[in-house]
Amino acid sequence: MRPGFLHWTVWTGVRAVGNGTLWFNNCTPDCADGRFQRTPLDLTATRVRNGHFTRMTLHYRYRGRAVADTRCVQDKRPPLVWGIPFNGRCG
């Protein structure tokens, strides 16, 4: 697992799929003193608007559980800012 790299397995005009490594702070005993750990990551990007993917979902395991973390572009102007959808809609 190389940090900072994704391997893209699908890249079309409507969908991209890749895999790589997710690095996260375990925040134990707290986030300031936590350690960074890594876990395998699958990523899917969709919803093309003005030539850019505007929704991505990160799939990984955290503490033995499967996680699907969805993000979306909040501001349509560059630089694109990724945020968390609320009630399935981007802000």
N, C-alpha and C positions, 0 to 999 in steps of 0.2 A: 504494500500500500504506500504510494508516494503522495505526500501532502501537496495540496495545491493543484492537482491535476484531475481531470475527468476524461474518461474514455467514452467517446460518443459511439453508440452502436446503431442509432437511427437518427437521421437528420433530413427532414423533408420540409416543405413549405408550410406544414401545419402542425408538425410534432417533432420533438427531439427527445431521445432517450439516451441516458448515459449512466456510468457507474464510476465510483471513486471512493474517497474517504471523507467522512465527516469527523471533524475535530471538535470536541466540546469540553467545557470546564465542568468537572464533576462536583464542584462547589462543596467539597468536604474537607475540613469541617465548615468552611464558609467559602464564598466565591473568591475572596481575596487570597485565601490560602489553599484553594483547590488545585488540582492537577489536571492538565489537559490529557484527555484520552481520545482514542480514535475507534471508529466502527465503520464497517462497510456501508456504502450509500448507493442507492439507485435513485435517479432523478428523472422526472418527466417534465418537459416544457411544452405548453400548448397555448391556445388562444392568441393567434397572431393579430396584431393591430399595427398598422403603419410599418410593416416589415420587421416587427420585434415580437418575440414571445412575451406574453404579459401574464402568464400564470405558470407556476412551477410547483411540483409536489416532490418533496424529499421523502424517500422510504428508507427507514433504518430501524435497528433494534436498540432499545434503551432499557437497561435493567431487565432484560429478557422479554420485553414486550415489543410488538411491532408498532411502529409510529408512522403515520402519514401526515407530514407537516406541509400544508399548502400555503403558498405565498403568491401575491399578485402585485403588479405594478400600480402604485398609487398615483403617480404623477405622469401624465402622458408625454411630457416634454423631457428631453435629455437634460441632465443625466437621469436615467430611470431609477426610481427608488422603490425597493421591494418592501411590502408590508403584509400584514396578516388580514385576510378577508373577514368581514363581520357579517353574519347571517348569509354567507355565501356570496357576498358582493364586495367589490373593492371600493375603497374610499375615494 
